[in-house]
Amino acid sequence: MALVLLFLVHLATATASGLVGFGQLDGSPFDQPHLHPHTFLLTPQLIRVRGYPSEIHQVITDDGYILEIHRIPHGRNGGSRNQNRILPSARNGNGRRENRRVAFIQHCVLCSSADFVMNDPDQALAFILADAGYDVWLGNARGNIYGRRHVRLSPEGSEFWDFSMNEVARYDIPSMLRYVRDTTGAQRVYYTGHSMGTTVFFAMMNYHPHINDWIHVMAAMAPVAYKDHATIYKLYGPLIQSAYRNMERMGVVEVGRLTANYSEATASLCAPLAPTKPVCDAVRMLALGPNSGYIDKAYQPVILAHIPAGMSLNVLKHFQQFHTSHDFQAYDYGRQRNMREYGRPSPPSFSFRGVRAPVGLLYSDGDWVSDTLDVRRMAQQLPNLVLDYLVPLADFNHNDFLWAENANRLVYDRILNLFRKF
């Protein structure tokens, strides 16, 4: 319990030294022989260091947030294996006929685009899709390391952080998908989400039902909507709620800001031979479930150096709200502001009836965040469920969907097969 509290305190008080030195390939002030060379690399650099092409794109949402998203236009083989074609009428921004399939991947809470490229090429989802011939786009939500800019607001002010998953679903995901479609000429894309990346997809269809027509099929890894049975809230719900209240009293609006100092400390303390590594393992276990041992222990410090990637406190409170309300609903601002935002004293529920796009669910019994019972409740309400897949390992946990060395065989092969059907 104390370790979980320490983890939550870190989210609120991570050093504010900024990103000075973070993401430098050469000449970093943190060049240390005991640190893995990937420790301070940003997503485009993590892509290039594995031998893939990478692009950086800027997307401005309708409410002014500037999101950096990352593209792997083709695999190491140039994408020649891709034999799939989109509609003949589709053209990209340069007027050339487009003949490649486009995949969009969206991250979890306190995560970033980096989470899908922190593994070997045959083990990371983004690389696997690129080598299979997909044009891969990695999204970033407002508030993380790649979404801390706005056309008018400063991240140093509280107004910048006055958002929940409502806004990520209403503005961020639609803006990124629109940009990807406009840039590639693809009328439809293949969507993969992990955790919050699934939550905002389902909520988005309540705001923009027409976006169903932009999606070939959606693959939902460790999907999150209902949270009645989530182990993490059953075990630590009162502690988490108390921590959030204390943060609010202290005026905390941003949590888990990623900095170079934090990455250096984490990579050092969680290194395979560090005497403090058992503490890192214990924190991860208490926060996300028992360690499965499927993640490369030598690369784990690099992974931990890239998370948490930052988010608004309201987003974390929104997840807690799903558990306490026993509902999948919009953010609860309190009666007075709810009346202004929704015209009613309580937040409206999000419905699955409007999710017309085909959806595949991929989940596991060992997940403390996305419980099997809650996923099955969701499955009963999805009108176009095309895959209902339980990972056949009891100890496969929430983060194993991202970084486990056997996720390629257990999860990503299923996603590829699902995409091929559409």
N, C-alpha and C positions, 0 to 999 in steps of 0.2 A: 504494500500500500504506500509506504513512504517513497519507494522508487517511482511509482506512478505520479505521486505528487511532485517529485523532483522533475519528472518529465514535463508535466504541465507548467511548472514554474519556468522551465527553460523556454517553453513556447512563448511565454509572456515577456521574458527578460533577456532573450538572446542578444548578444552584444550588438550595438548600433554602429559598428565601424564601417558599415557600407560594404561595397563589393570591391574595395581597393585590393588589387592583387588577384582577385578571383577571375579565373578564366584566362590567365596568361599562359601561352604555350612556352614562352621563353622569358627568362629574366624575372620570374616571379620572386617577390621578396620572401616567399615561403618555400623556395626550392630547398628541400631537405632530403638527404639520402635515405632517411627512414620512411618517407612518405611515398605512396604509390604515385607514379607520374600522372595518373588520371585524376588525382584528388581535386585539383582546382580547375579542371576543364569544364567549360560550358557545353551545352548540348551540341552546337555545331562542331566544336572541337572533338567531342566524344565520338561524333559520327565520322569525322575525317580521319581520326587516328586509327579507326578500324578499316580504312580503305574505301569509304563510301563518299560520294559527292554530297555536299550539304548546301542549303540555301537558307538565308534569313529573310523573312517577310514581316512587314508591319501591317497590322489590321487596326482600324479605328472603329470602335463600336458606336452605335447610334447615340449613346449617352457620353461619349468622349474619352473612354479608356483606350489606351494604346497598348495593344498586345503584340508581342513578338512571337511568331510561330515559325516552325522549322520544317524544312522539306528535304526529303531524300528522293530526288527525282528518278533515280533508277538504282539497281543493284550493282554489285561489282562486275557483273557480266554485261552491263549496259541494258538490262531488262529484255534481252532478246528472247527469253523463254516465254514471255507473255504473248499468248495468242488470242487474248480476249479483246473485243472491240466494243466501244460504246456506240451510241446511235450515230449513223453516218452524218447527220446534220450538225452534230456538235463540233465546234471549232474552238481552239484556244485563243488567247488574246492576240496572237500574231497572225491570226487568220489561217493557220495551217490545220489540216484535219488531224484530230486527236485520235489515237488508236490504242490508248493504254488505260487500264483501270486505275481508279484513284481511291486510296484508302486514307481515312482520317482517324486519328487516335486521340482520345481525351483522357487526361490523368485524373487521379484521385485527389482528395483533400490534402493540403499541405505537401502536394507533389508538384511535378513539372514534367515537361517533355523529356527530360533526361532519363526518367524512369524506364523508358522503353528502348534505350540504347546502352544500358549499363550491363552488358554481358557479351559473351562471344557472339560472332555473327550467326552461328547456327543455334543460338539460344535466346537472343533478344528479338522480341516481336517485330519491331520496326525493320530490323535487318532481314528477318525471314520474309516479311512481306515484300521488301524491296527486291530481294533476290528471286522472289517468285514472279516478278514483273510488275509489281504495283508501284505507282507514283505515291509515295507515302508522305503524309502531312501530319505533324505533331502539334497539337493545340496547346495553348496555355491560357489559364483563366486569370482574370484580374486579381491582383493581390499577391501573386507569387513572384519569384525573382525576375520573370520575364514580363510581368504585368503591373509594374509599379510606376506607370506613367499615365498622364491624362492631359488633354489639350488645355485644361484650365486649372485643375486641382493639383495640389501637392500631396505626396504621400506622407509628408510631415504633419498634415492637418487631418482632423477627425472626419471631415466631410468626405475625403477620399475613401475612407474605410466603411462608410455607411451603406453597406450592401450585404446581401445574403445570397443563398443559392437562387433566389428569385431572379436577381439581375444576371447571374451567370447563365441561367436558362433563357432568360428573355432577350439578352443582348449579346453576350460573348459567343455562345455556340452558334447562333444564327449568323452573326457577323463573320466568323471564321469560315463557316460552311459556304456562305455567299462568296467570300473572297476566293476560296479554293475552286469553286465552280467557275467563277469568272476567269480565273487565271488559267485553268486547265482546259476549259471548254466542256468538261464533263457535266452532263445533265444530272447524273446521280453519282453518289459516292458510297463507299463501303465504310461504315462507322463501327469503330471499336471503342468501348469505354471500360474503364476500371473503376469500381466503387463510385465516387462522386461523378465520374465521367458518365456513368449510367443514370444516376439520379437526375442530373440536369437535362439529359436527353429526354427522359420521360416527362419531366416538368415542361420542357420546351414545347412539346406538342400541344399543351394546354394554351400556350400563348400564340403559337404559330402552327396551326394544323397543316398548312400548305407544305411545310417542310417535310412531311411524310413523303411527298413526291420527289424529294431530293435524295432519298435513301434507297439503295439497292436492298440492303439488309443490315441489321444492327447486331453486333456481337457484344453481349453484356457479361463482362468478367466480374465475379464477386459483386453482383448487382445490389444496390441499396435503394430502398424506398421505405418500406415498413421496418420498424426496429423493435418490435415488441419483445423478441426473444434474443436480441444481441447480447452475447455473454459479457462484452466489455461494459455495457451499461448495467447489467445485472450485478456484476461484481463491484463496479466503481462508480455507479450512477450518482450517489449522494456526494462522493468526493469530487467528481468532475463538476457537478452543479455548483458546489461550494467554491471550487477554484474559479469558475466563470464569474460568480458573483463578486469574488475578491478582485478579479481583474477589472470588472466594471467599476468597482469603487475606486480603484487606482487610476481609472481613466485609460486603461489599455484598450486599444482598438485593433492593433496589428499583432499577430502571434506568429512565432516561428520564423522570424526573418533570417534568411540565409546570408551569412557573411564569411569572408575568408578566414577570420580568426576562429569562428566556430568550426569551419571545415577542417582546419589544421588541428584543432584540439580533438575533434571527434576521430579523425583518421589516426591520430597518435594513440589516443586512449583505447581505441577499439581494434588496434592492430593485432594480428594473430598471436604474437608472442607478448603482448603488453599485459602486465599484471592486472590491469583494470578491465580487461576484456570480459571477464565474467559479469561485471556490472552492466556492461553494454548489452550482453545477451539477456540478462535478467530484465532490464528495462524494456527491451523489445518484446520479450515473452509476456510480461505483465500488461503491456499496452495492446498487443496484437495477437496474443495466443502463443501456445507452446512452440518453441523452435522446432522446425521439421528437420533441419540439417541438410536441406536440399539446395541451399545457397552456398556458392563458392566462398569458403572462409577467408581465402586470401584477398578476395575482391570486396568482401563485406565492408571494410573500412571506407572504400570509395563510395559505396552506396550510401552509407550512413553520413558521409560528408556532404551529400547532396540533398538530404532531407533533415528537418522539414524545410520546404522551399517558400514558406510564407503564405499567410491568408488572413482574412478578416475574422475577428472573434465572432461576428454574427454568423458566419458560415458554420463554425463549430457548434454554436448554440442551436443552429437550425437542425443539425443532426440530432442533438439531444432532444429537441422538441418532437421529432418523429417518435422517439421512445416514450416520452411522457404523455403525448397526446394520443398515442396508439393510432396515428393517422399519418398519411402522406399528404402534407399540406404546405401551403405558402407560409412564409415567415410570420411569426406572431410578434408584432411590434408593441402590443398592449392595446387596450380598448380604444383609447383616444386616437392613436395614429392608425390603428386598423380601420377606423371609420373613414379617415382621410384616404388611405391607400385602397381599401376594398369596399367601402360603403357599407360595412357591417362590423360588429364588435369583435368577431373572431375571424381568423384567416380561413379562406376557402380551401377545400381539399383539391388536390390534383387528381385527375381521373386518368385511368389507363384506357378508357374507351376510345380516346382520340389518337392512340398510338396505332395507326394503320400500317406502318412499315413493318415488314417481317422482322421478328426479334428472336435471337437465340440466347438462352440463359446458360451460363457456365459457372458453377458454384461448387462449394466443398463443405464437408461436415466439420473440418477443422478450423473454420473461419469464425473468429470471435466478433467480427464486425457485421458480416452478412450471414445471418443464420438461415439454415436450410428451411425452417418452418416459415420464415418471413418471405423467402424467395418463392416458396410454393404458393403462398397467398397471392403474391404478385403474378405468378404464372397463371393462376385461375382467372385473372382479370384481363390479361393481355389478349386482344382479339385476334392477333396474327402470330402466335407462338410457333416457331418452326424448329426449335431445338431446345430440349430440356435435358441438360447434361450435368450429372453429378460426378465430380472428379473421383475416381475409384481409389483414393488414398485418404484414410481417416485423419492423418496429421497434416494434410496440405492446407496451409493457412492463407490469410488474406494477402500477405505480401508475396507468397510463393507464385501467385499469378503473374507477378512482375519479374521476379529475379531467380526463381528456382531453375536449376540446371536441367530439370526434367519437365519444365513447363512446355517446352517445345513439343514433346511427345504427348503429354497429357492434355494440353489446352490448345496450343497454337495450331497443331495439325487439325484439330476440330474446327477452328476458325477458318483455316484455309479451305477445308472441305465445304464449310457452310457458304463461304464466298463463291466458290466454284458453282454452286447450285443456282446462284443468282447473277 
